[in-house]
Amino acid sequence: MLVAFAVGALLLVSLASIITGSMAVTRKANSSLIAYNAAAAALDLIGTDLESLAATRQPFEYLQIGNESVTGGSNTAKLMFLMSSANDSTTNTAGLTRAVMYRLAAQDVIKSGGTNITYGLYRFCETNAGVVFTNYLGQTNLALVTGFSQAATNDDYLAGSIIDFQVRLYPPGSQVTINTNVANVVRMGGAGVTVDSAANTNGVATAEVTLTVLEDAGEKMLKNGRSLDDVQQKYGHTLTRKVMLRTP
């Protein structure tokens, strides 16, 4: 009986160890899946917004792709543009123009200035028609608009564990990107398209938006001091969506 009890105890210990390990794997998988799904939802929102691009022949800028360095040395896109709003039965703003910006940041999402740094994608949207008309329409450089330059203080957190955000533009019928370098600044307006202030005569037909999201283990490695490039190669997953753009 003593031997039987001993064997039974060993079996229970082994079973408990298996169950604990299985639960840990499940938690990790769920955490990564949540981050992936949030990134996919954010990508859909960017695509939907870009499909409503308020392109015009008027002599002002309606889209700009800038770039900014995020903690860890990642040079990511900063997307600013004007869009026509969808029907909104609560505010009756159908057909009005909105100003939108997407950007990547590494900051504490719980406490301003906190040390629990997390990579995340943020969205700023100015929905006040009067503010958009006064401050955003008619501008020749969206990056200089006060609303966009100060938006980091009141933009919306969309998705976490995202360590890279890029936007590539393609001319009609071509697979060669207009902005071949992540540091390129692309500006679109009534006067045409420029890349780093140089005129581009090919036009723009398609935008390709790319997000790279980290597995849970990768984010923990980042917080432990591992390099961004190393972690991205091992634990990063890339999501891409192409969007047909309206042209004036």
C-alpha positions in Angstrom: 0.0 0.0 0.0 2.9 2.4 0.8 4.4 1.7 -2.6 1.0 2.3 -4.3 0.6 5.6 -2.4 4.1 6.7 -3.4 3.5 5.8 -7.1 0.1 7.6 -7.0 1.7 10.7 -5.5 4.4 10.8 -8.2 1.7 10.5 -10.9 -0.3 13.4 -9.3 2.9 15.6 -9.2 3.6 14.8 -12.9 0.0 15.5 -13.9 0.0 18.8 -12.0 3.3 19.8 -13.8 1.7 18.9 -17.2 -1.4 20.9 -16.4 0.6 23.9 -15.2 2.8 23.9 -18.3 -0.3 23.5 -20.6 -2.0 26.5 -18.9 1.2 28.6 -19.4 1.3 27.7 -23.1 -2.4 28.5 -23.4 -2.0 31.9 -21.7 1.0 32.8 -24.0 -0.9 31.8 -27.1 -4.0 33.8 -26.0 -1.9 36.8 -25.3 -0.2 36.7 -28.7 -3.6 36.0 -30.4 -5.1 39.1 -28.7 -2.2 41.3 -29.9 -2.5 39.9 -33.4 -6.2 40.4 -33.6 -5.9 44.0 -32.3 -3.3 44.7 -35.0 -5.5 43.2 -37.7 -8.4 45.4 -36.5 -6.2 48.5 -36.6 -5.0 47.6 -40.1 -8.7 47.4 -41.2 -9.4 50.8 -39.7 -6.4 52.4 -41.5 -7.6 50.9 -44.8 -11.1 52.1 -44.3 -9.9 55.6 -43.5 -7.6 55.7 -46.6 -10.4 54.6 -48.8 -12.2 57.8 -47.9 -9.2 60.0 -48.7 -10.3 63.5 -49.5 -8.3 63.9 -52.7 -8.7 67.2 -54.5 -7.1 69.4 -57.2 -7.2 72.4 -54.9 -3.7 73.8 -54.2 -3.4 72.4 -50.7 -2.1 69.2 -49.1 -4.4 66.3 -48.3 -1.9 63.5 -47.4 1.6 63.3 -46.0 3.7 60.3 -45.0 6.5 61.5 -42.7 8.7 59.4 -40.4 9.8 59.4 -36.8 12.2 57.5 -34.7 10.7 55.4 -31.9 12.6 54.1 -28.8 14.9 51.4 -29.9 15.9 53.0 -33.2 12.9 52.0 -35.3 12.2 54.5 -38.1 8.5 54.3 -38.6 5.8 56.1 -40.6 3.7 59.0 -39.5 0.6 59.1 -41.6 -1.5 62.3 -41.8 -4.4 62.9 -44.2 -7.8 64.4 -44.8 -10.8 62.1 -45.3 -14.5 62.4 -46.0 -16.5 61.1 -43.0 -19.0 58.3 -43.2 -22.6 58.6 -42.2 -23.0 59.3 -38.5 -26.6 59.3 -37.3 -25.6 60.7 -33.9 -23.8 63.8 -35.0 -25.1 64.3 -38.5 -21.6 64.8 -40.0 -22.1 62.9 -43.2 -19.9 64.1 -46.0 -17.8 66.5 -43.8 -14.0 66.4 -43.9 -12.0 65.0 -41.0 -8.3 65.1 -40.2 -6.6 61.8 -39.3 -3.2 60.8 -38.1 -1.7 57.4 -37.4 1.6 57.0 -35.6 3.7 54.5 -33.6 4.9 55.3 -30.1 6.7 53.6 -27.2 5.3 54.9 -23.9 3.5 53.9 -20.8 -0.2 53.6 -21.7 -1.3 53.6 -18.1 0.6 56.5 -16.5 2.0 59.5 -18.3 5.7 59.5 -17.9 5.6 56.0 -16.4 8.3 53.3 -16.9 6.1 50.5 -18.1 7.0 51.2 -21.7 4.9 49.5 -24.4 4.9 49.8 -28.2 1.6 50.8 -29.6 -0.3 52.2 -32.6 -2.2 55.5 -32.0 -4.9 57.3 -34.0 -5.8 60.9 -33.8 -9.0 62.1 -35.5 -10.3 65.7 -35.5 -14.1 65.4 -36.0 -15.0 69.0 -35.3 -16.0 70.4 -38.8 -15.2 74.0 -37.8 -11.8 73.1 -36.5 -11.0 71.0 -39.6 -12.1 73.8 -42.0 -10.2 76.5 -40.1 -7.0 74.6 -39.2 -6.5 71.7 -41.7 -8.1 72.6 -45.0 -6.0 74.8 -47.3 -2.7 74.0 -45.6 0.4 73.4 -47.8 2.2 71.3 -45.2 0.2 69.0 -42.9 3.1 68.4 -40.6 3.1 72.0 -39.6 -0.6 72.0 -38.6 -0.8 72.6 -34.8 -3.4 69.8 -34.4 -1.2 67.1 -35.8 2.0 68.3 -34.1 0.2 68.3 -30.7 -1.9 65.2 -31.2 0.4 63.0 -29.2 -1.2 64.3 -26.0 -4.8 63.2 -26.9 -4.7 60.5 -29.5 -6.4 57.1 -29.1 -4.5 53.9 -28.3 -5.5 51.4 -30.9 -3.3 48.3 -30.5 -0.3 47.2 -28.5 2.8 45.0 -29.2 3.2 46.8 -32.6 6.9 47.6 -33.2 6.8 48.7 -36.9 4.4 50.8 -39.0 5.1 51.5 -42.7 3.2 53.0 -45.6 4.3 52.4 -49.2 2.8 54.1 -52.2 2.6 52.6 -55.7 2.0 54.3 -59.1 -0.6 52.8 -61.4 0.3 49.5 -62.9 3.7 49.2 -61.1 5.2 47.1 -58.4 7.9 49.7 -57.6 7.3 51.8 -54.6 7.4 55.6 -54.8 8.9 55.9 -51.3 11.7 53.4 -51.5 13.2 54.4 -48.2 11.5 54.4 -44.9 12.9 57.9 -44.3 11.2 59.3 -47.4 8.7 62.1 -46.9 5.8 61.8 -49.4 3.4 64.7 -49.8 0.2 64.7 -51.9 -1.8 67.7 -52.8 -3.4 69.6 -55.7 0.1 70.5 -57.0 1.0 66.8 -57.4 3.2 64.3 -55.5 6.6 64.9 -54.1 9.1 62.6 -52.5 11.6 64.4 -50.3 10.6 67.6 -52.0 11.3 66.2 -55.5 8.4 66.1 -57.9 7.1 62.6 -58.8 5.3 62.4 -62.1 4.1 58.8 -61.9 1.1 59.5 -59.7 -0.2 57.3 -56.9 -2.8 54.5 -57.2 -2.3 52.2 -54.2 -1.2 52.4 -50.6 0.4 49.4 -48.9 0.1 49.5 -45.1 2.3 47.2 -43.0 2.2 46.5 -39.3 4.6 44.2 -37.4 3.2 42.8 -34.1 5.2 41.0 -31.5 4.5 37.8 -29.7 4.2 38.1 -25.9 7.7 36.5 -25.4 9.2 39.1 -27.7 7.8 42.0 -25.8 9.2 40.6 -22.6 12.7 40.3 -24.2 12.5 43.9 -25.3 11.8 45.0 -21.7 14.8 42.9 -20.7 17.1 44.9 -22.9 17.3 42.8 -26.1 17.7 44.8 -29.4 14.6 45.6 -31.4 16.0 44.0 -34.6 16.9 40.8 -32.9 13.5 40.5 -31.2 11.6 41.4 -34.4 13.3 38.7 -36.4 12.5 36.0 -33.8 9.0 37.0 -32.6 7.6 39.5 -35.1 4.7 38.8 -37.4 3.9 41.2 -40.3 0.4 42.1 -41.5 -0.2 43.9 -44.8 -3.1 45.5 -46.5 -3.3 47.3 -49.9 -5.8 50.1 -50.5 -6.8 51.7 -53.7 -6.6 55.5 -53.3 -8.9 58.1 -54.6 -7.2 60.4 -57.1 -8.4 63.9 -58.0 
